[in-house]
Amino acid sequence: MKRITLAVLAVAIACSADKSKTGTDTGAAQSTGSVDLTGAGATFPYPLYSKWFSDYAAKSGVKINYQSIGSGGGIRQISEQTVDFGATDSPMNDTELAGAKGGAIFHIPTVLGGVVITYNLPGITQPLKLTGPVVADIFLGKIKKWNDPAVAGLNAGVKLPNDDILVVHRSDGSGTSYVFTDYLTAVSPAWASGPKKGKEVPWPVGLGGKGNEGVAGQVKQTPGAIGYVELAYAKENALPSASIKNAAGAFIAPSTETITGAAAGVAEKLPPNTDYRLSIVNAPGANAYPISSFTWILAYQNQTDAVKGKKLVDFLRWALTEGEKEATTLNYAPLPASMAAAVTSRLDSIKFGAAR
């Protein structure tokens, strides 16, 4: 039987495909007893959200039930007003926002995650260095050998084998794939005009694995393989990870610090009252890890139930201040302090109607 810990749970379910359109899922937090707020959506932040809900219930008495059914499910349920808040790893598009029954929806970034390029090269002990265009060409099937000059030229002194590269990608739709392909689209015109970005894309080459666990399992079992997984999963399972060249020209290893650094480079240039539907892949900043992204809680700007609305805003204020301090303990990257403060201030724009 597989060992199950909170951290393993975090990464085994991270950014997986929607598991339900109805909100029925075994991954509910605070599901017993009376419930004050209900939410549904992204699986990636579930372990952290679960801890937040537990800690907040102990502090305030407010109980929150969260169904980890995937980002698409969270968007559907908040749009249909069947939950008090949604959660997503990929921002709602304009069409989805226009279709929401309750009017304007705020995207509230909570923490950040990163996508790690992992590989299986026996005998190679130092982290590989890769660039975005090279990674794109590998996943496009244009670079087929590990000792291809494009790879070898980035890794002077590393004896790369003359072995085939086996690409491993997600077989299920996922936020991890969305972030990864968003990055490839930003750095590679060939990728942008081909597979493009999305939770599911037409992969040109490679084998599919379900979830982070499936991708990692394929890579670990197959010498010469390369794949992508969420940072928390890579750290928990001690997977090798490549350093990726960022927009400033530095090769950056993935970590909670360098992922927060990606958001910091963007946060400095944000206008007031932004809606935070932001991509931060290939962000500026000397210490920015380039395959980084927010995860968001979705809430209506106009809360029809004043009592629930106030409880939700109070929780979000707590999460963006006290809750952020817990993020790194579970391998999530906290928001930059300036951004957390700005997002907290924007909560003042949420309005409360008469209680039902």
Stockholm file with secondary structure:
# STOCKHOLM 1.0

chainA/1-356         MKRITLAVLAVAIACSADKSKTGTDTGAAQSTGSVDLTGAGATFPYPLYSKWFSDYAAKSGVKINYQSIGSGGGIRQISEQTVDFGATDSPMNDTELAGAKGGAIFHIPTVLGGVVITYNLPGITQPLKLTGPVVADIFLGKIKKWNDPAVAGLNAGVKLPNDDILVVHRSDGSGTSYVFTDYLTAVSPAWASGPKKGKEVPWPVGLGGKGNEGVAGQVKQTPGAIGYVELAYAKENALPSASIKNAAGAFIAPSTETITGAAAGVAEKLPPNTDYRLSIVNAPGANAYPISSFTWILAYQNQTDAVKGKKLVDFLRWALTEGEKEATTLNYAPLPASMAAAVTSRLDSIKFGAAR
#=GR chainA/1-356 SS CCCCCHHHHHHHSTTCCCCCSSCCCSCCBSCSSCCSEEEEECSTTHHHHHHHHHHHHHHHCCCEEEEECCHHHHHHHHHTTCSSEEEESSCCCHHHHHTCTTSCEEEEEEEEEEEEEEECCTTCCSCCEECHHHHHHHHHTSCCBTTCHHHHTTSTTCCCCSCBCEEEEESSCCHHHHHHHHHHHHHCHHHHTTTCSSSSCCCSSCEEESHHHHHHHHHHHSTTEEEEEEHHHHHHTTCCCCEEECTTSCEECCCHHHHHHHHHHHHTTCCTTCCCCCCCTTCSSTTCCSSEEEEEEEEESEESCHHHHHHHHHHHHHHHHTGGGGGGGGTCEECCHHHHHHHHHHGGGCEECCCC
#=GC SS_cons         CCCCCHHHHHHHSTTCCCCCSSCCCSCCBSCSSCCSEEEEECSTTHHHHHHHHHHHHHHHCCCEEEEECCHHHHHHHHHTTCSSEEEESSCCCHHHHHTCTTSCEEEEEEEEEEEEEEECCTTCCSCCEECHHHHHHHHHTSCCBTTCHHHHTTSTTCCCCSCBCEEEEESSCCHHHHHHHHHHHHHCHHHHTTTCSSSSCCCSSCEEESHHHHHHHHHHHSTTEEEEEEHHHHHHTTCCCCEEECTTSCEECCCHHHHHHHHHHHHTTCCTTCCCCCCCTTCSSTTCCSSEEEEEEEEESEESCHHHHHHHHHHHHHHHHTGGGGGGGGTCEECCHHHHHHHHHHGGGCEECCCC
//
